[in-house]
Amino acid sequence: MDILFAQIQADLRSNDALRQSNALLQALQQSAAGRDISVIAKTAVEEIVASPASAVSKKLAFDVIRSSRLTADSWDTVCLGIRNDFDFPDPDVTAAAISILAALPSHRLAKLINDCHEDITSCFDSPSDNLRFSITETLGCILARDDLVTLCENNVRLLDRVSNWWNRIANNMLDRADNVSKVAFESIGKLFQEFETKKMSRLAGDKLVDTEHSVAIRSKWVSSMVDLVWDKRSALMSRSLILPVEIFRTTISPLVYAVKAVATRSVEAIKMLSRSLNDHGMTSDSENADKFIGVSDVVSHLAPYLASSLDPSLIFEVALNMLYLADVPGGKPELASASIIAILTLWDRQEYSSGRESIVRAVVTNLHLLNLSMQVSLFNKLLNMVRNLRAESDRMYALACICRTALCVDLFAKESVRRGQKPLAGTHVTSLFEDARIKDDLNSITSKDLFREELVAMLVESCFQLALPLPEQNNSGMESRVIGALAYGTGYGALNWTEPALEVVEVCRPCVKWDCEGRTYAIDCYLKLLVRLCCIYDTRGGVKRVKDGASQDQILNETRLQNLQRELVRDLLEVNTPRISARFLWAISEHIDLQGLDPLLADDPEDPLNIITSIIHNVLFNIDSSASTTNQVQDVQAVLQCAQRLGSRSARAGQLLIRELEEFRSNPSSNSVNKHQCRLILQRIKYVSNHSDDKWAGVSEASGDYPFSHHKLTVQYYDASAMQDRKLAGFVHKAILELWRPNPHELTQLLTKGIDSSLIKVPPSSLTLSGSSDPCFIEGYHLSDPNDGRITLHLKVLNLTEIELNRVDIRVGVTGGLYFMDGSPQALRQLRGLGSQEPMFCSVTVGVSKFELCAFWVQVLYYPFHGSDAQADYEDDYFEEEQVMRQKRSRRPAIGEPAILRCQPYKIPLTELLLPHRISPIEYFRLWPGLPFVVESTGTYIYEGSGIKATAAQQYGESPFLSGLKSLSSKPFFKVCSHVVRTVAGFQPFFPS
C-alpha cells in the first residue's frame, strides 16, 4: 500500500495532466475502499490546488479533499489556491475552484467571501455557461446555511452582498443556458422549502439555534424572492416551456410556492417578520383580481402535463403542486380529483415504485378535497395501498388520514339525512371493512398480519378525538374543510359522535377473539371505547323510555348497545387468553344490565350471568398459563373487583359468586392478600343480600374507567409482545396528534405571540470547564436530539493571556454510550489567530448508542511559540543544540511544545437520553405496576386530580403529577425528600422532589 501511495504522489508531482488525473482517480478508489488518504490529499493540495493545473485535475483534487481530513495549514493552502484561480484565464478552472466553497470550514468561508466578493459577483456576468452554472449552484447551497446567516447578523455589508447574490441567482432562472436556469430554479425552491418546513441545513458549522435576527434575515430573503418570482411569473413560465422535459420538473415548486404565498397573503406575514412591510392598507379589488388571474395562469400552465407527460416523476410533481393550489382563490378545486386520479394511475401502473410512500401520503393528505362519492370509492383501494407500505410511521399517518376522513363522511352524511337529503350509499364508517381481504383478517382468529391491529387501534383512537373540542381554524385552508365537516356533523348534538363510534364497536367486535401472540393494544383500545359508550348511555340502567325524556335516536342506540353487550358476553367463551378475559370481564361487568336478564334462564348455560361466572372461575384458578398470556396478580385483582361489583348489584349474581369466592379463598394457590380481599368482598355481598330493601352506599355509579393501558418507555423490556404494543401505541399517538392536534407552525406562532416570544430558542445555560487560574477560559453547553440519537456540544474558548495564540487545538473524547460519527476515537478542532480576550466557538456532534452514564472530556493544547521567533529571547550558546534535540524528541519542529490544559468532564444527564412522551396523570399512576422496581421514599406527595375517569380529554397532555414533583424543587421540602426508582433494566433514574 505504501508503494501505491508513493506512486500516486509521484504522479501528482509530475506536470502531466493525464497522469495527475489517473492518480487522483486511484486516490478516490482508495478512499471509497475505506483507506485513509490524508497524505495524498496533502500532496494534491500542494501540487494541484496551489499550482496551475487543468480543470479536470482541479475538480478531482477537490473531490479528494472532500473525502479526507485536512490540517489547518492545508486549508490555508486551499484558500490561497482558490484566490489565485479567480484570476485564472480558463473559466473552467475558476468554476472548479468555486465548487469547493461549500466544503470550506465556516470561519475560513467568511474571510474568503469578504476578500473575494468582487470576484464572486463578476462570475455571474461571465460569458462561460460552466462558470455561471458553478457559481449559481455553489451559492445556492451555502447562502441559506445557518453559519452564513449568523455571520450576516453582525456584518451589514455581508448581508447586502448575500441579498444581492440571491437576486442574481433568481435572475439566472431566465438564463439562456438550460443547465444554469435549472440550478437557479432548484436553489430558489430549496430556499422556499427550508423556510416553510423550518428544517434548516445541517451542514458543517450550523448552530441549530435560531435567533431573532436570523429569522428576520431569512424572512427578508424569502419575501424578496417571492416578490421577484411573482413579478416575473409570465416570463418564468415561458422560459420553463422551452426547457427539456427532464428539467421542467424543477421549475414547478418555486412558481407554485410564490404564487400561493401572494394569493393567500402569507408573504405579508413573512415581510412582517423581516420588518420590511411598509403598506398595511387593505387590498384593492384590482390586486385581488391580479392574484386570481395569476393562480389561474399557473394552474393552466401545469394542467396539460397531467395527461400528456410520459415521465412518472413529472406527473407526480405536477399533480402534487396542483393539489397545493386547489383551495387557493383562483385555483380550480375540481382539478383535485384529476390530480389524485393521475397519482393513483402511477400506482396502478407501478411506474413510480421509488415514490410509493410519497404517493400514498399525497393522496390521503388531500383526500378531503374530493366529493363524498369519490372519497367512499377510494377507501378500500387506499387501505390496500397502505398495507404495502414498509415504514410504520408512513402507515400510521395514512391510516389516521383515512380514518378521520371516514368519520367525517359518516357524520356529514348522517346530518344531511336528518335535514331531509337523500342518503348516499357507502358513507358509513363500516365501509372501511367491506374489502374481502380486510374482512377475512378481521374475522380470523390466528392471523399473523399486524395491519388489522393497526387499523382497529387507529379507528378507535380517532373516535376518541371526536369527543374533544374541535381545533380552532383562523384561516381558510385545506384543513378547514375537515373541521367544517366535523362541525356540521356534531354541531347540533353533543352525542352525535357516538353514532359512528357505536358502528365501530359493532363492526370490530371479532377483535376480542384474536390470538395476537400476547399483543393486547388493539383489543385494549376497543374495550376502552366500549366502556366509554356504555358509561355515556348508562347501559346498566336498561333502555330509557320516551317518557323519561329519551329521543328516538337515543333509544335506538341504547338498544343496539344492549344487544352488543349480550353478543360480547357469548364471545367470552371464545377468548383465547386469560389476560384478555380479565380485561373483557372488567369492561362488561360494570355496565351490563343485570336486572334486564330473563330469570327463567337461570339454569341455562348460555345465560350471560352463568357465562360470566364460569369465566371468573377460569381466571381465578388459572395457574398454568405463561407470562405472555396472563398477568396472574393483575388478572386476579381485576376479576375480584368485577365479582364485588356484580355481587353487589344482583342477588342471583351474589349467590353464584359467593360459592366461587369461598372456593378460591380456601384454595392453596390463593395468597394471603387475595384471601383477605375475598373475605372483605364476601362480607359486602352478604350484607347487600341481607339488606336488599336498603340502598347500600357501596353500590356506586359506573366509573367508566378502564385501567389497562400501555405506555411508551425507552427502558428495554424483555417481553417481545409488550415491546410491540408500546411501539404501536407510540406510532398511533404520534400520528393522531400530528393530524388532529398539530403543533402550530413556528411562523404562525411568531406572528401571534411576537418576535420576542419564547419561541425564539436561546442556548441553555453554560457550564464552565476550566479552572479560575487557567490561561484559557472554556465553557460549553449541549443540545440533544433524542429522536435522532445525537448530542451536540458547543464550546466557547477565551484567551485570557496578553499574547495572541496562533494555534489552539481542542481535543474532545467521549466515555459511556457516546460515539463519533466517523468512527474516530476523538475529535480535533483547530483554532487559529486566537487574540487576547477574543472568544472563539466550535462544536462537536456525537451519537448515542446505549443508555448509560456518559461524558465529554475536553483537552486544550495551545502553542505559545507557534509562528513566532522564539530564538530571539534566548542568549544561551547551547540553545541551538538543545532546540535541535528537542525537535527530534517531539517531532514537532515547526510548532513548538504545546501547553496542555485538561478540563473538567462535561457529564450528560441520563434524562437527555430518554424519549420525551406525554401521558395523562391516570396513565402515569398505572405505569408503575407494570415495572419491576423498588421505591425508597421519605415524605408524602398528595396528588389532587380530577378523579380517575379515563376521559379522552386527559388522554394526552403533560402530567400534573410530574409538574408537581418539579415544583417541589423550589420548596424547603426538597431538602429532605427524594424518590429513587431502581429497575432491573440496568439504570437508576433519580427524581429529586
N, C-alpha and C positions, 0 to 999 in steps of 0.2 A: 504493500500500500504506500509506503514511503517513496518507493521508486516511481509509482504512478503520480503521486503528488508532485514529486520533483520534476517529472516530465511535463506536467501541466504548467508548473510555474515557469519552466524554461520556455515553453511555447508562448506564455503570456508576455515574457520579456522580449520576444522577437518582434520585429516590425512587420511581420507578415499578417495581414488581416485574416486570411483563411486559417492559418494555424491558431491565431488567437480565438477565432470563433469556435473551432473544433475543441480547443482546450476548455473554453467556457461551457460548452455543451457537456463535456465529460465531467466537469465540476458539478453541474446541475444534476447529472445522473447519480453522482456520489452522494449529493445532498438528499435526493429522493430515496436513496437506499438507507438513509439514517445516519450517515457518517458526518463527522464534524469537518467542515471545510473552511474554518476561520482563517487558516494560513493562506489558503488560496484566495479568499476574499480580500485579505490584506494586500496580497500581490496584485490582484485585479484593480484595487483602488489606486495603488501607486503607479501601475504600468498602463492602465487604460483610462480610468476615470480622470486622473490628474494629468493625463497626457493626451495629445491629439490622437484620435482613433476614428475608425469608421462608425457609422450609425448603428450597424448591426452589432459590432463589438460592444459599443456603449450600452445598448439595450440588454444584451446578455450579461454584461458586467453588473448592471443594476439588478437583474434577476438574481444573480449570485449574492449580491449584498442583502437582498430581501430574505434570502433563505439561510443567512448566517448572522452571527452576532459580531458587531464591530466595537472596537475600543474608542475612547473619546478622541484620540489622535487620528484614527482613521476617519471618523466622522468630520473632523476638521478638514481633512484632505478631500473628502467628498464634497463638502460645501464649496471649497475653493475650486474644484473641478466644475461644479455647476455654474459658478460665476463666470468662469472662463468660456464655458460652452455657450453662454448667452451671446457672446461676440463671435462665435464660430461662423464662418461663411456658409457652411452647409446647414440649411434649416432642419434637415432630418436629425442631425446631431443635437441641435437645440431641442427638438421635440423629444428625443430620448432622455436628455438631461431633465426636462420638465417633468417627465413621468415619475421620477424618483422623489419628487417633493412630498408626495403623500406618505412616504415611508420615513421621512426625517423626524427625529425627536422634536417635541413641542418647542423647547427653548431654542433649538437651532433653527426651526422653521420660522419663528417670529423674527429673528435677526436677519435671516436671508430674505424674507419678504420686505422688510424695511429697507434693506440695502439695494434690492434689485427690483423695486416696484415699477420703475420706468421700463425696464427690460421686459417685465411680465406683461405690462399693458401693451407694449409695442407688438407682442406676439399675436394679439387679436387682429392687428392690421396687416399681418404678414400675407404675402401672395401664396404662400405654401399651404395647401389644404392639410397636409400632415401636421404642420405646426399649429394651425388653428384647432385641429381636432385634439391634439395633445393638451394644449392649454385649457380648452373647454372641459375636457374630461377630467383633468387633474384638479382644476379649481372647483369643479362641481363636487368632487369627493371631499376636499379639505375645507371649503369655506363654511360648511354647516357643522363642522366639528366643534365639540364643546370647548376644547382648549383654545381654538381660534376665537370663539365668541368671548371667552374670558379675557383674551388679550385685547379685544376690541373695547371691552368695558373701560379700560384705563388708557386707551390711546385713541383720541378722536380722529387723528389723521389716518390711522389704520382702518378705523370704522368707515371713513369716507371712501378709502380705496377699495375696501371689500364691497361696499354698496355699489360702487361704480363697476366693479368686476361682475357682480350679479346682473347688472343691466347689460353688460357686454355679452354675458352668457345667454341672456334672454333674447337679445338681438340676433345671436347666432342661430336661433331657431329658424330664421329666414335666410340662412347662409346658402350660397349657391351649391356647395358640396353636400351631398346627401349624408355622408358619414358625420360631418360636422353638425348638420341640422339634427340628426338622430341623437347624438350625445348631448346636445343642448336641451332637447326635449326631456331626455332622461334626467338631466341634472335638475331642471325645474320641477319635474314630477317627484323626484326624490326629496327635494326641499319641502314641497307641499305635504307629502306623505309623512315625513318625520314630524312635522309640526302638528299635523292632525292627530296622529296616534300617540304623540308625546313619547315616542321611542327614539331617543336621540342616538347618534352614532356612538358606538362603544370602542372606537379605535384607540390607539395609544395616546395617553395623556388626557383622556376625558375625565371630567370631575364628578359626574353623576349627581351634582347638586346644582339646581337652577337658582340663580339669584334674581332679584327684581330687574336688574339691568339686562341680564341675559334674555329674559322673557321679552323685554321691550325691544331688544336688538333683533331677535328672531321675528317678532311680530312686524317690525318695520320692513324687514326683507320680504316676508311673505306678502304683506299688503301691497308693496310696490310691484312685486311680480304678478299678483292677481290683477292689479290695475293695468299693467302692461299687456298681459295676455288678453284681458277683456277689450282693451282699445284696439288691439291688432288681431282680434279673433278671425275676421274675414280673411286677412292675409295669411294667417297661420293655417286656416282650413284649406285655403287654396294651395299653400305650399305642401301640405300633407297629402293632397290628392296626387301630386306628381312624384311622390316618393315611392320606392319599391314597396310591394305589399308586405314583405317581411319587416320593413321599418315602420310602416304606418301604425302598427300597434303601439309604439312608444309615444305617438303624438296624442293619444286619446286621453290619458289620465290628466295631464296638466290643463288641457282645454276644459274638460268636464269639471274639474275642481274649481277653476277660476270662474267659470260661468255660474256654477251653483253658489259659490261664495258671494257673488254680486247679486244674484237673483233672490237669495234668502237673506241678504243684508248682513251676513256673518262677517263680511270684510270690514264693516263698520266696527264690529266688536274687536276685530284684530287691530284696527287702527287706534282704538281706544287704549289698548294695551301698549301700543308703541307711542302713544301720546302725540299722534300726528293727525288726528281728526279735527279739522277746522270748522266744518259745516255740520251743525247739529239740527238743521231745519228739517221740515217734512219733505218727503219725496214727492215730486210732482207727478202728474199723470203721464207726461211725456217720458219721464225716466222709467216709470213702471211699464209703459208700452215698449220702451227700448229693451228692458230686461226680458219682457215676454218674447219679443222677436228674437233676441239673442239666444235664449234657450231653445226656441223652436228651430232656429238655424242649425244649432249643434245637433239636435235630435234628427233633423232631416239629413244632416251630413253623415250621421252614423248608421241610420236605419238601413240603407241598401246593403250594407255588409253582412247583415244577419242572414240574408238569403243567397247572396251572390258569392260570398267568400268560400274558398275551399280549405282555408287554414283553420284548424280547430282552435288554436290558441287565440287567433284574431276574433273568431266568432265569440269565444268566451269573454274576451276583453270588451268587445262592443256590447254584448248583452248585459254584462255586469254594470257598465257605466250608464247604459240606458235605464237600468233599474235604479241607479243612483239619482237619475234625473226625473223619475216617474212622478214624484209627488211635488216637484218644484213648479211654481206658476209659470206657465208656458210649455211645460212638458206635456206628454201625452200618456195618461195613465193606462190607456188601452194597449200601449206598447209593452206593458209589463208582462202580459200573457205571451206576447210574441217572443220576448226575451227569454222567459222561463222555458217556453217550448223549444227554443233554439238550444238552450243549455241542456235540457233533457235529451234532445236528439243526439248531442255529443256523447252522452252516457250510453244511450241505446246502441250507437254505432261503435262504441268503445274506441273512439278516436282521440280521446284526451285522457288516457288512463293515468298519466302522471298528475292530473289535477282532480282526482276523484273527491278528495276532501273539499277542495275549493268549489267544485260543482254542487255538492250537497249543501254546503254552508250558504252559497249564494241563493239557492232555491228556497231553503227553509227560512232564511232570514227575510226574504221578500215574499213569502207565501201569502201574507195578509193583503197584498196589493191586488190579488186576483178576486174574481167574484165567487160567490158561495159554491156554485155548482162545480167550478173548476178546482176549488180547494178540496172539496169532497172527493172528486175523482182522482186526486193525486195522493191521498193519504196512504193507500196500500202500496203504491209504487214507491213512495218515499221511504216507507218503513223497510221495504226490501233493499233499497239503496243504502239506508243507514246500517242495516245488518252487516253489510260487506265492508264497512269502514274498519280500519285497523286500530286507530288510536281511540282510547276510551274517552278522552276529552271531546273529540270531534263527535263521537256517537252520542254522548250525553247532551251536548249543546243542540244537536239536531233533534234529538228526542224531545228536549224541552220546548223547542220551537213548534214541533208537530203537535205535542200535547196541548200547548197553550192555544194554538190555532183551532184544534178540535173542540176545546172547551168554549172558545169564543163563538165558533159556528153554532154549537149546540145552544148556547144561551141566546144568541141573536135569533136563531130560528124559532125557539120556543116563545120568545117575546113577540115575534112577528105573528105567530099563530094566535096568541092572546089578543092581538089587535085586529084580528079578522083577516089576515092574509093567508094565502094558500100555502099549506106545508110543503116543504121541499124534501124529497126523498134523500136518505143517506146523510142527513145532518146530525144524527145522534152521535154522541161520543163513542157508542159501541161500534160504529163503523170502522174504528181502528182495528177491530178483531175479525173483520169479515174475510180477510185473506185466509185461504185454506191452510197455508203453512203456519201462520201465526195462531190460527185456531187450534191446529193439532198440537203445537207446542204448549198452548195454554192448558189443554185437557190432558196432556201426557204427564205421567207421574214421575218417571225416571229420566226425562230428557236432560241431556248434558249441556244444552245451549243456554248460555248466560243471558242472551238477548231478551228472553221473556221476563227474567227478573228485572233487568234494566227498564223495560217498558212499563211493567206494573209499578215499580217504585217511582219512576218519573211521573206517571199519570196520577198516582195518589198524591205525591208531593205537590203537583200542580193544582190539584183540587184544594189542598190546604191554602194555597196562595189566594184562591178566590174569596176566602173568608176574611182576608185582610183588606184594609182600605186601599183603594187604587192609588198608584203613584200620581203625583201632580204632573200635569203637562202644561208648560208655559208657552210652548210654541207648537206650530202645526207641522209636524214631521211625519215620517213613516210610522213611528210608534203611536201617534195619536189615533190611527185607525184601530189599533188593537184596544187601546184604552176606551175609545168610543164604543166599540162592540161590547166590551165587558160592562161598561156603564149602562148601555142600552138594555142588556140582559138582566142586570142586577139592580138597576136604579129604582125600580118600583116594588121591590120586595126584598126584605132583609134576608130571607131564606131561599131566594131563587137559586143561589149557588148550590144548594143541597140537592137539587133535582139531577144535574149531571153527576154529582158525587154519588147519588144513590144508584144511578145506572152503572157507574164504575164499580161499586162494590158488588153489584149483581153480576156483571159480566166477568169480573176477576175472581169469582167465588172458587173456581177449581184450584187456585193457587195454594189454598190451605192444605191440599193433599200432596203437594210437591215433595219429592225427596231431593233436596238440594245439597246433599253431602255435607250437612252441618251448617250451611249458609241460611240465615234467617232474616236478612234485612228487608227483602221484598215482602215477605209474609208479615213482618212487624209493621211495615207501612200500611198494608191492607188492614190489619186488625186495628191499628190506631185510628184510621179513618172510620172503620165500622163503629168503634166506641164513640167517636165524636158525633156521628149521626144519631146513634141510639140515645146519647145524652141530650142532644138538641131536641129530638122528638119525644123524649121521655117514654120510651117503649115499655118500661117496667110497669107503667100505669095503664096499659092497654090502649086501644084505638079511641081517640077522642070523638065526641059526637058534635052534631051541629048546634045543639042547644048549649054546649059548653063553649061555643064561640069558634069552633074549628071550621075552616073553609073546606071546600070540596077537594082542592089540591092537597091540603094537609091530610085529610082523611085517606085519600088515595096513597100518598107517600107513606103514611104510618102503616097502612095495611100491607104495602109491599115490603116494608122493613120487618114487620112481624113475620110474614111468610118466609122472608130470607133468613131470619133467625132460626126458625124451625128446620129449614133445609140445612143450615150450617150445623145444627146440633146432630142431625143424622150423618153429616160428613165427619163428625168427631170420631166415628168408628174407623174411618179410613185414613186418619192422620198417621204419619209414619214414625215420628219420633216423640218421646215423652216431653222434650223441651217445647215443641210446638203445641202439644196437647195442654200443657200447663198454661201457656200464654193464651191459647184458644179458650180455655175454661175461664180465664180472667175476663176476657172480652165478652163472654156470653153470660156468665153467672150474675153479674151486677145489673144487667139490663133486660134479661128475659122476663116476660110477663108470666109469673108462676100462678097467679090467680086465674088466668085465662086457660089453663090446661084442663083437659077433659078428665074429671075424676073417674069416669068409667074405664079409663085406660090405665089404671094404676098398676095392673099386673102385666101390662103389655110391654115386651122388651123394647119396642120401638117408641115407647113414651119418652119424651125429652128428658124428664126428670130421672128416669131409670138409666138412660144413656149417660147423663152427666155423672150420676153416682158411680156407675161402672168405670168411667174414665178416671174419676178421682181415686178409686181403689187401685187402678193400674198404676197411676203415677206415684201414689204413696208407697206401694210395695214393689216398686221397680228398683232393683239393686244390681242388676246385671248389665245395664247399658254402659257404653263407653262415654268418655268425657266429651266426645264430639257430638253425641246425640242427646245428652242431658246434662244439666247442672243440678245435681241432686239436692243440694242445700236450697238453692233458689226455687226450684220446682216445688219442693215440699212446702216451703213458706207460702208460695203463691196459691197452691191448692188449699192449704189450711185457711187462708183468708177467704177463698171462694166458698169453702164449706161454712164458715161463720156467716157470710152474707146470705147464702141460700137457706141455711137452717133458721136464721132469724126472721126471714120473710115468709116462710111457708111451714105449716105444721107437718105436712107429709114429708117435705124435704128434711125437716128436723129429725123425724123418726128414722128415715133412711140413713142419714149421715151420722146419727148417734152410734149406730152399730159399727160403721166404718171407723169412726174415731176411736171408739173403745178398743177395737181390734188393733188398730195401728199403735195405740198407746201401750198396749201390752206386748207388742212385737219386739223382739230383741234388736232389730235394726233401728229402732227409734232411739235417738239420743235424749239426754236429759232436757235439753231446750225444747225439743218437739213434744216431749211428754208433758212438761209444764204448760206449753201452749195449748195442747189438746185438752188438758184439764180446764183451763180458762174458757175455751170455746164451748166445751160441753156444759159448763155452768151457765153460760149465757143462753145457749139453745134451750136448755131445760127451763130456765127462768121464763123465757118467752113462751114456751109451750104451756107452762103452768099459769101464766097471766095473759091469756090470749085476748081478754077483753080490755086490757090496759095498753095504752100506747107507750111502748118502751122507747126510751131516748136512744138506745143503741141502733135502732133501725133508721139510719140516716138516709138522706137523699143520695142519688148516684153521683159519685165524684167526677166521672168522666176521665179518670186518669188511666194511662197505660204506661206502667213503669218499666217497660222493657225497651231498650234502645241500644244504639251503637254509637261509638264516638271515634273520631279521627285522632289518633295519637301517633307520635313519631317514635314511641317506645316499641322495640321489637317484641312481638308476641310469637309464641311457638305454635299457636293454633292456626293452621292454614285457612280454615273456613272463616274464622273470625277476622283474619287479616283481609281476606277478600271482601267481607262485609264492610269493614271500615273503609277500604279503598273505594268500593262502590258508593257508599254513603258520602264520601268526600267529593267524588265526581258529581253526584246528583245535586248536592247542596251548592257546589260551586256553579253549576250550570243554571240552577234555579235563581240564585242571587244575581248572576250575570244577566239573565234575561228579564226577570220580574222586578228586581230591585237593583239595577245597575248603579254603580258609583257615578256621581255627576262628573262630567268631563271637566278636566282641570281648567280649560278655557272658560267654561261657564261659571265655575266657582270663583275664578279670579275676577270676573265681571260683576258677580253678585255680591261678593264679600270684600272686594277691593284688592288692589295690587299689593298692599302691605299686610295682607292677612297671613294667617299661619300656614296657608297653602304653599307659600314660598319656603322651601325647605332650608333650614340652616344646619350647618355642621354640628354634630354633637360636641359635648364638652371634651376638651383635650386632656390628655394625661402626660405629665412631664416625665421623661425617661432619663434625663441626665441629672447629675448632681449639681449642687449650688456653686461649687468651685471649678467646674469643668470649663475648658476653653470654648466648648461648643454647647449651645442650648438646643436640646432635642425635645420635641413634644409631638404627640400623634393622636389621632382618633381613627376609628374604624367605621365602615359602613357594611352592613351584612345584607345579603340577598338569600334568604333561606330557600326560596323556590328554586333558584339555580345552584344552590350549594356553594356560594362564593362569598369571600370576605375580602374587602379592600382596606389596607392600612395606609393612611395618609400621614406623612411625616413633614414636619417643619424644622429646618435646620437654620440656626442663627449663629453667626461667627461673633464671639464675644471678645476676640483678640483685637489688637490695633493694627495688625498686618492683614494684607489680602492673601487669602488661601487660593492658590491657582488650581488646586485639585483636592477634592474631598470624595472619598469612596464610602458609600453606605452599603454595608452588607447586612442582609436580613436572613435569618434562619428561622425554622419553624420546628415545633415539637407537638406531639399529640396527633390528632387526626387531620392536620393541615398538610397540603402538598402544593408544589408549584406546577403550573400548567404545562411547562415544557419539560418536566421531569428532572430538573436540576436540583441539587441538594440545597442551594441557597440562591438568593437574588442579589445582584450587584447594581447599584445606581451610582454613576459617576457625575459629580457636580463640578463645574469649572467656574473660576472667577468669583469666588465667594468673598465679597467685600466685608469690611468691618461693619457690624450691626445691620447687615442686609440679609433678610430672610430668603431662603430658597425652599422649594417644595418638591416632593417626589412621592410616589405611591407604588404599592406592591399589591397585586391581586393573587389570591391563592384559592384553592378549592378545599372542600371539607369532605373527607372520605368516611368518617365514622364519628359516633357520638362519644367523645371523651374530652378530658381536660386538655386544652391546647393553648399555645402562646407563641408570640413573635419574639425573637431575640435579635436585637439591633446592635450592630457594631460599627463605629465610625472610625475611619482611617483618614487622617488629614496629613498632608505633606507640606511642612512649613518651608522647605528649601526647594520645592519643585519650581523650575523655571527661573531661579534666582542665582546670582553669583555668590555662592556660599564661601568660596575660597577666599574672597576678599576680606573676610572677617577673621582670618587666621594668619598668624605670622610664624607659626612653628615651621622649622626646617623639615621636620619629618611629616608634615601634614599630607604632602602629595603621596608619599609612600603608604601612609595609613589609609588615605582615601582609596587608593587602588586596591588594597587588601579588603577593605570594607565592601567595595563594589563587587569583588569576586565572591565574597561570602554571601551577600544579599542578592546578587544577580539583578540588582535594580540600579544600574549606573546612572540612569537619566533622571530619576525622580527622587532619589534620596531615601533616607529612612523615614517611615511613617510614624506618627504618634497615634496610638490605638486607644480609643475610648469605648469601653464596654458599658452599655446602657442597661437599665433595669428591664426585666422582661415585661412585655405587654400581653397580659392574660386576657383571653376571650371568655366572657361568661357563657356558661352552658346554655342559658336561656336563648342565646343568639342562634343556637343550632336547632331549636325546636320550631316546627312549622306553626305559625300562628293560626288559631282556629277559634271561632266564636261559638259559644254554646250558651243555652239558657241556664238559669240557676237550677232548675229541676234536673236537667241533664248533668250539670256539674256534680250534684249530690249522688246521682245514680252512677256516675263514673267510677267512684271509689270501690263499691262492692265487686266490680269486675277486675280489680287489680290485686295481685298478691303482695301485700305490703304490711308494714308495721308502722304505727303512728306513735310518736313521742311528743307530747304537747303539755304545756302548762298554761293556765289561764283559760278563759272562756270567750268564745265569739258567738254571739247570738245573731242569727240571720232572720230578719223580719221581712219576709217576702210577701207576695200576693197570693199565697195559697199554693197548692200542689197540682192544680189543674193543668194538664198538658195542652194549653191553648196554642193555636198556631201563631199568635202574636208573640209568644215567648220562645218560639222555636229557634229564632235567630236573634243575634244581638249580643252585646257584651254582658258578661255575668256580673250582676251587682255584688255577688259574694266575693269575686276576685277584686273588684274595685274597692270593696270594703276592707279587704286584707291590706291592700296597698295604702289606704288612707290611715291605717293604724301606725304606719311607719313614722308619722309625724306626731304621735302621741307618746306620753311617758310610758304607756303600757308596752310599747315596743321594746323597751329595755329588758323586760322580764318574761316575755312570751315568745316562743319560737315553735314552728311546726317543721318537722323533718319527715319526709316520706322516703323510705328506703325500699326500693323494689328489687325483685330478683333479676331484673334485666341488665344490671350492671352499672347503674349510675345512681347518684344521690342528688336530686334537685332540692334546693333549700328554699323555703318560702318564709322569709322573716316577716313577722307580723306582730 
